[in-house]
Amino acid sequence: MTLFRLDASIRTEGSASREIADIVEAEWVAAHPGDAVERRHIGIDVLPASAWGHAITGSQTPADERSADQQAAVALAATLVDELLAADAVLLAVPLYNFGVSQHVKTWMDLVITDPRAAAGSDPLLAGKPVVLCTVRGGAYGGGTPREGWDHSTDYLRRILADVWGADLTVVEREFTLVGVNPALDDFADLAADMHQGALASAREAGKALAA
């Protein structure tokens, strides 16, 4: 069995998304001791922003006529798809940045979609495969909050992972991660603590289900 894990936080220490994903991974590893965990950290080992354009044009160019940039981009996209297809389960740790999808995640998804195996009309890339998405937000965006509707990441990720790629998707969410960091949010310390503990409990359950 193989677990593929993707991290998108730009932090090397203190990442809230990584904390949740670590719990999910630990549950999977406990159920599959000695099995492989393959990793890609696109928040630190950043995919080149120019690769998507080269992969698009490269996929429309005969292989023997591709430029060096096109060849590299097409090969990179194929590698990203290989990682997903080779995994029995997938774990994604993705923070909300500036109210939207992380540029690193968007580049990753755009590159994956350039590969013929992930193109529209082909079989769903992750059809029925168990996937856990761990996503975190610095503020609060739920119903009735001042910024309800400002999270432009989570629904997008659901659309791609579940609706386009066909994953059996579980989402573990945590909000108010900036409480204790941003003094303007100090009044929400108790609520944030409850949300934190709830997210950790959800991560444990998601990890057990992912490992089943």
MILUMNU-257541 format. One record per residue (C-alpha): x, y, z; residue number from 1; residue in three letters. Coordinates in pm, 1 decimal. Each point is the difference from the previous one (the first is absolute). Example, Ala and Ser with C-alpha at 12.3 -4.5 7.8 and 13.67 -1.06 7.14 Angstrom:
REM residues 2
<rec><u>1230.0</u><v>-450.0</v><w>780.0</w><vexpa>1</vexpa><gugu>ALA</gugu></rec>
<rec><u>137.0</u><v>344.0</v><w>-66.0</w><vexpa>2</vexpa><gugu>SER</gugu></rec>
This chain:
REM residues 212
<rec><u>0.0</u><v>0.0</v><w>0.0</w><vexpa>1</vexpa><gugu>MET</gugu></rec>
<rec><u>114.6</u><v>354.3</v><w>-75.2</w><vexpa>2</vexpa><gugu>THR</gugu></rec>
<rec><u>-112.3</u><v>335.7</v><w>138.5</w><vexpa>3</vexpa><gugu>LEU</gugu></rec>
<rec><u>75.7</u><v>309.8</v><w>-206.4</w><vexpa>4</vexpa><gugu>PHE</gugu></rec>
<rec><u>19.7</u><v>320.2</v><w>203.2</w><vexpa>5</vexpa><gugu>ARG</gugu></rec>
<rec><u>6.8</u><v>351.2</v><w>-142.6</w><vexpa>6</vexpa><gugu>LEU</gugu></rec>
<rec><u>78.1</u><v>304.9</v><w>217.8</w><vexpa>7</vexpa><gugu>ASP</gugu></rec>
<rec><u>-54.2</u><v>356.2</v><w>-118.1</w><vexpa>8</vexpa><gugu>ALA</gugu></rec>
<rec><u>84.9</u><v>214.7</v><w>303.1</w><vexpa>9</vexpa><gugu>SER</gugu></rec>
<rec><u>279.6</u><v>251.3</v><w>-48.3</w><vexpa>10</vexpa><gugu>ILE</gugu></rec>
<rec><u>98.7</u><v>-50.9</v><w>364.0</w><vexpa>11</vexpa><gugu>ARG</gugu></rec>
<rec><u>284.9</u><v>-225.9</v><w>102.7</w><vexpa>12</vexpa><gugu>THR</gugu></rec>
<rec><u>-106.3</u><v>17.9</v><w>366.8</w><vexpa>13</vexpa><gugu>GLU</gugu></rec>
<rec><u>-335.1</u><v>53.1</v><w>168.2</w><vexpa>14</vexpa><gugu>GLY</gugu></rec>
<rec><u>-222.0</u><v>-96.7</v><w>-293.5</w><vexpa>15</vexpa><gugu>SER</gugu></rec>
<rec><u>-362.3</u><v>-52.1</v><w>106.9</w><vexpa>16</vexpa><gugu>ALA</gugu></rec>
<rec><u>-82.9</u><v>-205.9</v><w>-308.0</w><vexpa>17</vexpa><gugu>SER</gugu></rec>
<rec><u>302.4</u><v>-221.1</v><w>57.9</w><vexpa>18</vexpa><gugu>ARG</gugu></rec>
<rec><u>-104.2</u><v>-61.2</v><w>361.1</w><vexpa>19</vexpa><gugu>GLU</gugu></rec>
<rec><u>-333.8</u><v>-140.4</v><w>-111.2</w><vexpa>20</vexpa><gugu>ILE</gugu></rec>
<rec><u>148.1</u><v>-201.1</v><w>-285.8</w><vexpa>21</vexpa><gugu>ALA</gugu></rec>
<rec><u>261.6</u><v>-147.6</v><w>234.7</w><vexpa>22</vexpa><gugu>ASP</gugu></rec>
<rec><u>-280.8</u><v>-150.4</v><w>208.6</w><vexpa>23</vexpa><gugu>ILE</gugu></rec>
<rec><u>-170.3</u><v>-146.7</v><w>-306.5</w><vexpa>24</vexpa><gugu>VAL</gugu></rec>
<rec><u>330.3</u><v>-143.7</v><w>-117.6</w><vexpa>25</vexpa><gugu>GLU</gugu></rec>
<rec><u>77.9</u><v>-145.7</v><w>342.4</w><vexpa>26</vexpa><gugu>ALA</gugu></rec>
<rec><u>-329.3</u><v>-189.7</v><w>0.8</w><vexpa>27</vexpa><gugu>GLU</gugu></rec>
<rec><u>68.4</u><v>-133.8</v><w>-349.1</w><vexpa>28</vexpa><gugu>TRP</gugu></rec>
<rec><u>353.8</u><v>-106.2</v><w>89.6</w><vexpa>29</vexpa><gugu>VAL</gugu></rec>
<rec><u>-122.3</u><v>-170.2</v><w>317.9</w><vexpa>30</vexpa><gugu>ALA</gugu></rec>
<rec><u>-231.3</u><v>-213.9</v><w>-211.4</w><vexpa>31</vexpa><gugu>ALA</gugu></rec>
<rec><u>263.7</u><v>-60.1</v><w>-270.0</w><vexpa>32</vexpa><gugu>HIS</gugu></rec>
<rec><u>335.0</u><v>-31.6</v><w>179.2</w><vexpa>33</vexpa><gugu>PRO</gugu></rec>
<rec><u>291.0</u><v>-15.9</v><w>-239.2</w><vexpa>34</vexpa><gugu>GLY</gugu></rec>
<rec><u>-202.5</u><v>111.9</v><w>-300.5</w><vexpa>35</vexpa><gugu>ASP</gugu></rec>
<rec><u>113.0</u><v>290.8</v><w>-214.1</w><vexpa>36</vexpa><gugu>ALA</gugu></rec>
<rec><u>-87.2</u><v>365.9</v><w>47.4</w><vexpa>37</vexpa><gugu>VAL</gugu></rec>
<rec><u>94.6</u><v>200.4</v><w>-308.8</w><vexpa>38</vexpa><gugu>GLU</gugu></rec>
<rec><u>24.9</u><v>376.3</v><w>47.8</w><vexpa>39</vexpa><gugu>ARG</gugu></rec>
<rec><u>0.2</u><v>318.6</v><w>-201.1</w><vexpa>40</vexpa><gugu>ARG</gugu></rec>
<rec><u>24.5</u><v>339.5</v><w>175.0</w><vexpa>41</vexpa><gugu>HIS</gugu></rec>
<rec><u>-97.9</u><v>256.6</v><w>-259.9</w><vexpa>42</vexpa><gugu>ILE</gugu></rec>
<rec><u>1.7</u><v>286.1</v><w>250.9</w><vexpa>43</vexpa><gugu>GLY</gugu></rec>
<rec><u>375.0</u><v>-45.0</v><w>50.1</w><vexpa>44</vexpa><gugu>ILE</gugu></rec>
<rec><u>112.6</u><v>-189.7</v><w>-310.6</w><vexpa>45</vexpa><gugu>ASP</gugu></rec>
<rec><u>-197.1</u><v>230.3</v><w>-227.9</w><vexpa>46</vexpa><gugu>VAL</gugu></rec>
<rec><u>-115.6</u><v>-108.0</v><w>-344.7</w><vexpa>47</vexpa><gugu>LEU</gugu></rec>
<rec><u>108.1</u><v>247.7</v><w>-270.1</w><vexpa>48</vexpa><gugu>PRO</gugu></rec>
<rec><u>-280.4</u><v>240.2</v><w>-86.6</w><vexpa>49</vexpa><gugu>ALA</gugu></rec>
<rec><u>100.2</u><v>-7.0</v><w>-365.6</w><vexpa>50</vexpa><gugu>SER</gugu></rec>
<rec><u>-40.5</u><v>-377.0</v><w>-25.0</w><vexpa>51</vexpa><gugu>ALA</gugu></rec>
<rec><u>-374.2</u><v>8.1</v><w>-57.3</w><vexpa>52</vexpa><gugu>TRP</gugu></rec>
<rec><u>24.6</u><v>206.3</v><w>-318.0</w><vexpa>53</vexpa><gugu>GLY</gugu></rec>
<rec><u>280.2</u><v>-219.8</v><w>-131.2</w><vexpa>54</vexpa><gugu>HIS</gugu></rec>
<rec><u>-197.4</u><v>-315.5</v><w>85.8</w><vexpa>55</vexpa><gugu>ALA</gugu></rec>
<rec><u>-305.7</u><v>132.0</v><w>-185.1</w><vexpa>56</vexpa><gugu>ILE</gugu></rec>
<rec><u>191.9</u><v>87.4</v><w>-315.5</w><vexpa>57</vexpa><gugu>THR</gugu></rec>
<rec><u>214.7</u><v>-310.3</v><w>31.7</w><vexpa>58</vexpa><gugu>GLY</gugu></rec>
<rec><u>-304.0</u><v>-227.0</v><w>13.8</w><vexpa>59</vexpa><gugu>SER</gugu></rec>
<rec><u>-113.2</u><v>154.3</v><w>-329.6</w><vexpa>60</vexpa><gugu>GLN</gugu></rec>
<rec><u>340.1</u><v>-45.4</v><w>-165.8</w><vexpa>61</vexpa><gugu>THR</gugu></rec>
<rec><u>140.3</u><v>-323.4</v><w>-144.8</w><vexpa>62</vexpa><gugu>PRO</gugu></rec>
<rec><u>247.6</u><v>-150.4</v><w>246.7</w><vexpa>63</vexpa><gugu>ALA</gugu></rec>
<rec><u>295.3</u><v>30.2</v><w>-237.7</w><vexpa>64</vexpa><gugu>ASP</gugu></rec>
<rec><u>-71.3</u><v>369.0</v><w>-58.6</w><vexpa>65</vexpa><gugu>GLU</gugu></rec>
<rec><u>-30.9</u><v>114.2</v><w>362.3</w><vexpa>66</vexpa><gugu>ARG</gugu></rec>
<rec><u>237.0</u><v>256.9</v><w>144.0</w><vexpa>67</vexpa><gugu>SER</gugu></rec>
<rec><u>210.1</u><v>-88.9</v><w>302.9</w><vexpa>68</vexpa><gugu>ALA</gugu></rec>
<rec><u>-242.4</u><v>194.1</v><w>223.4</w><vexpa>69</vexpa><gugu>ASP</gugu></rec>
<rec><u>-297.9</u><v>-183.4</v><w>-147.1</w><vexpa>70</vexpa><gugu>GLN</gugu></rec>
<rec><u>166.8</u><v>-337.9</v><w>44.6</w><vexpa>71</vexpa><gugu>GLN</gugu></rec>
<rec><u>80.3</u><v>75.5</v><w>362.9</w><vexpa>72</vexpa><gugu>ALA</gugu></rec>
<rec><u>-351.8</u><v>125.4</v><w>74.3</w><vexpa>73</vexpa><gugu>ALA</gugu></rec>
<rec><u>-173.4</u><v>-296.8</v><w>-163.7</w><vexpa>74</vexpa><gugu>VAL</gugu></rec>
<rec><u>228.2</u><v>-236.4</v><w>193.1</w><vexpa>75</vexpa><gugu>ALA</gugu></rec>
<rec><u>-71.6</u><v>183.9</v><w>326.4</w><vexpa>76</vexpa><gugu>LEU</gugu></rec>
<rec><u>-376.7</u><v>-23.0</v><w>-55.0</w><vexpa>77</vexpa><gugu>ALA</gugu></rec>
<rec><u>33.6</u><v>-371.9</v><w>-68.3</w><vexpa>78</vexpa><gugu>ALA</gugu></rec>
<rec><u>197.2</u><v>-45.9</v><w>322.0</w><vexpa>79</vexpa><gugu>THR</gugu></rec>
<rec><u>-269.6</u><v>179.3</v><w>201.3</w><vexpa>80</vexpa><gugu>LEU</gugu></rec>
<rec><u>-267.3</u><v>-225.5</v><w>-147.6</w><vexpa>81</vexpa><gugu>VAL</gugu></rec>
<rec><u>212.6</u><v>-309.0</v><w>60.1</w><vexpa>82</vexpa><gugu>ASP</gugu></rec>
<rec><u>21.5</u><v>91.6</v><w>369.5</w><vexpa>83</vexpa><gugu>GLU</gugu></rec>
<rec><u>-378.4</u><v>14.7</v><w>30.3</w><vexpa>84</vexpa><gugu>LEU</gugu></rec>
<rec><u>-66.4</u><v>-315.3</v><w>-198.5</w><vexpa>85</vexpa><gugu>LEU</gugu></rec>
<rec><u>258.7</u><v>-202.8</v><w>192.0</w><vexpa>86</vexpa><gugu>ALA</gugu></rec>
<rec><u>-153.3</u><v>85.3</v><w>337.6</w><vexpa>87</vexpa><gugu>ALA</gugu></rec>
<rec><u>-269.0</u><v>-202.8</v><w>174.7</w><vexpa>88</vexpa><gugu>ASP</gugu></rec>
<rec><u>-99.3</u><v>305.4</v><w>205.1</w><vexpa>89</vexpa><gugu>ALA</gugu></rec>
<rec><u>69.4</u><v>372.5</v><w>-25.2</w><vexpa>90</vexpa><gugu>VAL</gugu></rec>
<rec><u>48.0</u><v>263.9</v><w>270.7</w><vexpa>91</vexpa><gugu>LEU</gugu></rec>
<rec><u>6.0</u><v>372.4</v><w>-79.0</w><vexpa>92</vexpa><gugu>LEU</gugu></rec>
<rec><u>93.7</u><v>278.0</v><w>244.1</w><vexpa>93</vexpa><gugu>ALA</gugu></rec>
<rec><u>-111.6</u><v>331.3</v><w>-148.6</w><vexpa>94</vexpa><gugu>VAL</gugu></rec>
<rec><u>-34.7</u><v>337.1</v><w>178.2</w><vexpa>95</vexpa><gugu>PRO</gugu></rec>
<rec><u>-220.6</u><v>287.1</v><w>-114.3</w><vexpa>96</vexpa><gugu>LEU</gugu></rec>
<rec><u>216.2</u><v>290.3</v><w>-119.8</w><vexpa>97</vexpa><gugu>TYR</gugu></rec>
<rec><u>-141.8</u><v>345.8</v><w>-69.6</w><vexpa>98</vexpa><gugu>ASN</gugu></rec>
<rec><u>-355.2</u><v>-136.2</v><w>-21.9</w><vexpa>99</vexpa><gugu>PHE</gugu></rec>
<rec><u>83.7</u><v>-233.4</v><w>-288.9</w><vexpa>100</vexpa><gugu>GLY</gugu></rec>
<rec><u>174.3</u><v>-311.4</v><w>-123.2</w><vexpa>101</vexpa><gugu>VAL</gugu></rec>
<rec><u>371.6</u><v>-10.6</v><w>69.8</w><vexpa>102</vexpa><gugu>SER</gugu></rec>
<rec><u>195.6</u><v>84.0</v><w>-313.8</w><vexpa>103</vexpa><gugu>GLN</gugu></rec>
<rec><u>204.6</u><v>-313.6</v><w>61.3</w><vexpa>104</vexpa><gugu>HIS</gugu></rec>
<rec><u>-308.4</u><v>-222.5</v><w>4.2</w><vexpa>105</vexpa><gugu>VAL</gugu></rec>
<rec><u>-146.7</u><v>168.6</v><w>-306.2</w><vexpa>106</vexpa><gugu>LYS</gugu></rec>
<rec><u>323.1</u><v>-56.9</v><w>-192.5</w><vexpa>107</vexpa><gugu>THR</gugu></rec>
<rec><u>4.3</u><v>-364.2</v><w>109.4</w><vexpa>108</vexpa><gugu>TRP</gugu></rec>
<rec><u>-360.9</u><v>-58.8</v><w>-104.1</w><vexpa>109</vexpa><gugu>MET</gugu></rec>
<rec><u>39.9</u><v>184.6</v><w>-329.6</w><vexpa>110</vexpa><gugu>ASP</gugu></rec>
<rec><u>306.2</u><v>-209.2</v><w>-85.3</w><vexpa>111</vexpa><gugu>LEU</gugu></rec>
<rec><u>-174.9</u><v>-324.6</v><w>88.8</w><vexpa>112</vexpa><gugu>VAL</gugu></rec>
<rec><u>-291.9</u><v>86.5</v><w>-225.5</w><vexpa>113</vexpa><gugu>ILE</gugu></rec>
<rec><u>231.8</u><v>46.0</v><w>-300.2</w><vexpa>114</vexpa><gugu>THR</gugu></rec>
<rec><u>83.4</u><v>-370.7</v><w>6.4</w><vexpa>115</vexpa><gugu>ASP</gugu></rec>
<rec><u>-220.0</u><v>-208.6</v><w>-235.3</w><vexpa>116</vexpa><gugu>PRO</gugu></rec>
<rec><u>-87.4</u><v>-234.6</v><w>287.2</w><vexpa>117</vexpa><gugu>ARG</gugu></rec>
<rec><u>-166.8</u><v>289.4</v><w>182.6</w><vexpa>118</vexpa><gugu>ALA</gugu></rec>
<rec><u>-156.0</u><v>172.7</v><w>-299.7</w><vexpa>119</vexpa><gugu>ALA</gugu></rec>
<rec><u>-370.8</u><v>62.6</v><w>-38.8</w><vexpa>120</vexpa><gugu>ALA</gugu></rec>
<rec><u>-170.6</u><v>-304.8</v><w>-146.2</w><vexpa>121</vexpa><gugu>GLY</gugu></rec>
<rec><u>244.0</u><v>-248.5</v><w>152.7</w><vexpa>122</vexpa><gugu>SER</gugu></rec>
<rec><u>-83.4</u><v>-216.5</v><w>299.8</w><vexpa>123</vexpa><gugu>ASP</gugu></rec>
<rec><u>6.9</u><v>203.5</v><w>324.3</w><vexpa>124</vexpa><gugu>PRO</gugu></rec>
<rec><u>358.4</u><v>13.4</v><w>120.2</w><vexpa>125</vexpa><gugu>LEU</gugu></rec>
<rec><u>-76.7</u><v>-95.8</v><w>362.0</w><vexpa>126</vexpa><gugu>LEU</gugu></rec>
<rec><u>-319.0</u><v>-198.3</v><w>-61.2</w><vexpa>127</vexpa><gugu>ALA</gugu></rec>
<rec><u>-109.7</u><v>-141.6</v><w>336.2</w><vexpa>128</vexpa><gugu>GLY</gugu></rec>
<rec><u>342.1</u><v>52.7</v><w>157.2</w><vexpa>129</vexpa><gugu>LYS</gugu></rec>
<rec><u>-10.7</u><v>112.0</v><w>367.2</w><vexpa>130</vexpa><gugu>PRO</gugu></rec>
<rec><u>129.0</u><v>355.6</v><w>37.6</w><vexpa>131</vexpa><gugu>VAL</gugu></rec>
<rec><u>20.2</u><v>215.8</v><w>311.5</w><vexpa>132</vexpa><gugu>VAL</gugu></rec>
<rec><u>29.8</u><v>376.0</v><w>-43.2</w><vexpa>133</vexpa><gugu>LEU</gugu></rec>
<rec><u>126.9</u><v>184.0</v><w>309.3</w><vexpa>134</vexpa><gugu>CYS</gugu></rec>
<rec><u>-66.6</u><v>370.0</v><w>-41.6</w><vexpa>135</vexpa><gugu>THR</gugu></rec>
<rec><u>42.4</u><v>288.4</v><w>243.4</w><vexpa>136</vexpa><gugu>VAL</gugu></rec>
<rec><u>-104.6</u><v>363.3</v><w>9.2</w><vexpa>137</vexpa><gugu>ARG</gugu></rec>
<rec><u>139.7</u><v>282.5</v><w>208.1</w><vexpa>138</vexpa><gugu>GLY</gugu></rec>
<rec><u>-337.2</u><v>164.0</v><w>59.9</w><vexpa>139</vexpa><gugu>GLY</gugu></rec>
<rec><u>-359.9</u><v>-119.6</v><w>13.2</w><vexpa>140</vexpa><gugu>ALA</gugu></rec>
<rec><u>-209.6</u><v>-28.3</v><w>-314.3</w><vexpa>141</vexpa><gugu>TYR</gugu></rec>
<rec><u>-308.9</u><v>-192.4</v><w>110.0</w><vexpa>142</vexpa><gugu>GLY</gugu></rec>
<rec><u>-362.7</u><v>100.6</v><w>-30.3</w><vexpa>143</vexpa><gugu>GLY</gugu></rec>
<rec><u>-80.3</u><v>328.2</v><w>171.7</w><vexpa>144</vexpa><gugu>GLY</gugu></rec>
<rec><u>360.9</u><v>113.2</v><w>33.4</w><vexpa>145</vexpa><gugu>THR</gugu></rec>
<rec><u>111.7</u><v>331.9</v><w>-150.9</w><vexpa>146</vexpa><gugu>PRO</gugu></rec>
<rec><u>205.2</u><v>-188.7</v><w>-258.7</w><vexpa>147</vexpa><gugu>ARG</gugu></rec>
<rec><u>-250.3</u><v>-266.2</v><w>-93.4</w><vexpa>148</vexpa><gugu>GLU</gugu></rec>
<rec><u>65.7</u><v>-90.0</v><w>-362.6</w><vexpa>149</vexpa><gugu>GLY</gugu></rec>
<rec><u>356.7</u><v>130.6</v><w>-3.6</w><vexpa>150</vexpa><gugu>TRP</gugu></rec>
<rec><u>153.3</u><v>-348.8</v><w>-5.2</w><vexpa>151</vexpa><gugu>ASP</gugu></rec>
<rec><u>56.2</u><v>-51.4</v><w>-371.9</w><vexpa>152</vexpa><gugu>HIS</gugu></rec>
<rec><u>219.6</u><v>-306.1</v><w>47.1</w><vexpa>153</vexpa><gugu>SER</gugu></rec>
<rec><u>-187.9</u><v>-284.3</v><w>168.2</w><vexpa>154</vexpa><gugu>THR</gugu></rec>
<rec><u>-289.4</u><v>-26.5</v><w>-244.8</w><vexpa>155</vexpa><gugu>ASP</gugu></rec>
<rec><u>242.0</u><v>15.8</v><w>-292.9</w><vexpa>156</vexpa><gugu>TYR</gugu></rec>
<rec><u>206.5</u><v>-282.3</v><w>147.0</w><vexpa>157</vexpa><gugu>LEU</gugu></rec>
<rec><u>-315.1</u><v>-208.4</v><w>50.0</w><vexpa>158</vexpa><gugu>ARG</gugu></rec>
<rec><u>-98.9</u><v>57.0</v><w>-362.9</w><vexpa>159</vexpa><gugu>ARG</gugu></rec>
<rec><u>335.2</u><v>-114.0</v><w>-136.8</w><vexpa>160</vexpa><gugu>ILE</gugu></rec>
<rec><u>69.8</u><v>-286.4</v><w>238.7</w><vexpa>161</vexpa><gugu>LEU</gugu></rec>
<rec><u>-347.9</u><v>-150.1</v><w>24.7</w><vexpa>162</vexpa><gugu>ALA</gugu></rec>
<rec><u>-198.7</u><v>117.2</v><w>-301.0</w><vexpa>163</vexpa><gugu>ASP</gugu></rec>
<rec><u>272.6</u><v>11.5</v><w>-266.9</w><vexpa>164</vexpa><gugu>VAL</gugu></rec>
<rec><u>247.0</u><v>-260.7</v><w>125.7</w><vexpa>165</vexpa><gugu>TRP</gugu></rec>
<rec><u>-262.1</u><v>-225.1</v><w>163.5</w><vexpa>166</vexpa><gugu>GLY</gugu></rec>
<rec><u>168.4</u><v>-39.3</v><w>340.0</w><vexpa>167</vexpa><gugu>ALA</gugu></rec>
<rec><u>-178.5</u><v>-144.2</v><w>302.2</w><vexpa>168</vexpa><gugu>ASP</gugu></rec>
<rec><u>66.1</u><v>323.6</v><w>185.8</w><vexpa>169</vexpa><gugu>LEU</gugu></rec>
<rec><u>6.3</u><v>81.4</v><w>371.4</w><vexpa>170</vexpa><gugu>THR</gugu></rec>
<rec><u>68.4</u><v>359.2</v><w>106.4</w><vexpa>171</vexpa><gugu>VAL</gugu></rec>
<rec><u>148.0</u><v>87.2</v><w>340.3</w><vexpa>172</vexpa><gugu>VAL</gugu></rec>
<rec><u>-21.0</u><v>372.2</v><w>71.8</w><vexpa>173</vexpa><gugu>GLU</gugu></rec>
<rec><u>130.6</u><v>236.2</v><w>265.9</w><vexpa>174</vexpa><gugu>ARG</gugu></rec>
<rec><u>-73.0</u><v>371.7</v><w>29.3</w><vexpa>175</vexpa><gugu>GLU</gugu></rec>
<rec><u>135.7</u><v>286.9</v><w>211.0</w><vexpa>176</vexpa><gugu>PHE</gugu></rec>
<rec><u>360.9</u><v>-117.1</v><w>-23.1</w><vexpa>177</vexpa><gugu>THR</gugu></rec>
<rec><u>111.6</u><v>364.1</v><w>34.5</w><vexpa>178</vexpa><gugu>LEU</gugu></rec>
<rec><u>-150.7</u><v>30.5</v><w>347.8</w><vexpa>179</vexpa><gugu>VAL</gugu></rec>
<rec><u>298.6</u><v>49.5</v><w>227.9</w><vexpa>180</vexpa><gugu>GLY</gugu></rec>
<rec><u>195.1</u><v>148.2</v><w>-290.8</w><vexpa>181</vexpa><gugu>VAL</gugu></rec>
<rec><u>-219.7</u><v>295.6</v><w>-97.8</w><vexpa>182</vexpa><gugu>ASN</gugu></rec>
<rec><u>-91.3</u><v>206.6</v><w>310.5</w><vexpa>183</vexpa><gugu>PRO</gugu></rec>
<rec><u>-325.0</u><v>109.3</v><w>-168.1</w><vexpa>184</vexpa><gugu>ALA</gugu></rec>
<rec><u>-126.4</u><v>-356.5</v><w>45.0</w><vexpa>185</vexpa><gugu>LEU</gugu></rec>
<rec><u>83.4</u><v>-39.0</v><w>369.5</w><vexpa>186</vexpa><gugu>ASP</gugu></rec>
<rec><u>-367.8</u><v>4.4</v><w>101.1</w><vexpa>187</vexpa><gugu>ASP</gugu></rec>
<rec><u>-50.6</u><v>-327.3</v><w>-186.0</w><vexpa>188</vexpa><gugu>PHE</gugu></rec>
<rec><u>261.3</u><v>-201.9</v><w>192.2</w><vexpa>189</vexpa><gugu>ALA</gugu></rec>
<rec><u>-246.3</u><v>-244.2</v><w>157.0</w><vexpa>190</vexpa><gugu>ASP</gugu></rec>
<rec><u>-188.0</u><v>-58.2</v><w>-324.1</w><vexpa>191</vexpa><gugu>LEU</gugu></rec>
<rec><u>325.3</u><v>-49.7</v><w>-189.9</w><vexpa>192</vexpa><gugu>ALA</gugu></rec>
<rec><u>119.7</u><v>-253.5</v><w>258.1</w><vexpa>193</vexpa><gugu>ALA</gugu></rec>
<rec><u>-322.7</u><v>-197.3</v><w>-40.1</w><vexpa>194</vexpa><gugu>ASP</gugu></rec>
<rec><u>35.8</u><v>9.6</v><w>-379.1</w><vexpa>195</vexpa><gugu>MET</gugu></rec>
<rec><u>359.0</u><v>-118.9</v><w>30.0</w><vexpa>196</vexpa><gugu>HIS</gugu></rec>
<rec><u>-91.4</u><v>-298.3</v><w>215.2</w><vexpa>197</vexpa><gugu>GLN</gugu></rec>
<rec><u>-290.5</u><v>-83.2</v><w>-228.3</w><vexpa>198</vexpa><gugu>GLY</gugu></rec>
<rec><u>228.5</u><v>2.4</v><w>-303.1</w><vexpa>199</vexpa><gugu>ALA</gugu></rec>
<rec><u>250.2</u><v>-229.4</v><w>170.1</w><vexpa>200</vexpa><gugu>LEU</gugu></rec>
<rec><u>-276.4</u><v>-246.0</v><w>88.5</w><vexpa>201</vexpa><gugu>ALA</gugu></rec>
<rec><u>-133.1</u><v>12.6</v><w>-356.5</w><vexpa>202</vexpa><gugu>SER</gugu></rec>
<rec><u>351.2</u><v>-63.4</v><w>-131.6</w><vexpa>203</vexpa><gugu>ALA</gugu></rec>
<rec><u>30.8</u><v>-313.6</v><w>212.3</w><vexpa>204</vexpa><gugu>ARG</gugu></rec>
<rec><u>-329.7</u><v>-133.1</v><w>-130.7</w><vexpa>205</vexpa><gugu>GLU</gugu></rec>
<rec><u>88.4</u><v>88.2</v><w>-357.9</w><vexpa>206</vexpa><gugu>ALA</gugu></rec>
<rec><u>336.1</u><v>-173.7</v><w>33.3</w><vexpa>207</vexpa><gugu>GLY</gugu></rec>
<rec><u>-160.8</u><v>-318.5</v><w>127.9</w><vexpa>208</vexpa><gugu>LYS</gugu></rec>
<rec><u>-250.7</u><v>3.9</v><w>-285.8</w><vexpa>209</vexpa><gugu>ALA</gugu></rec>
<rec><u>274.9</u><v>67.2</v><w>-253.6</w><vexpa>210</vexpa><gugu>LEU</gugu></rec>
<rec><u>192.8</u><v>-300.0</v><w>128.8</w><vexpa>211</vexpa><gugu>ALA</gugu></rec>
<rec><u>-298.4</u><v>-235.8</v><w>-7.3</w><vexpa>212</vexpa><gugu>ALA</gugu></rec>
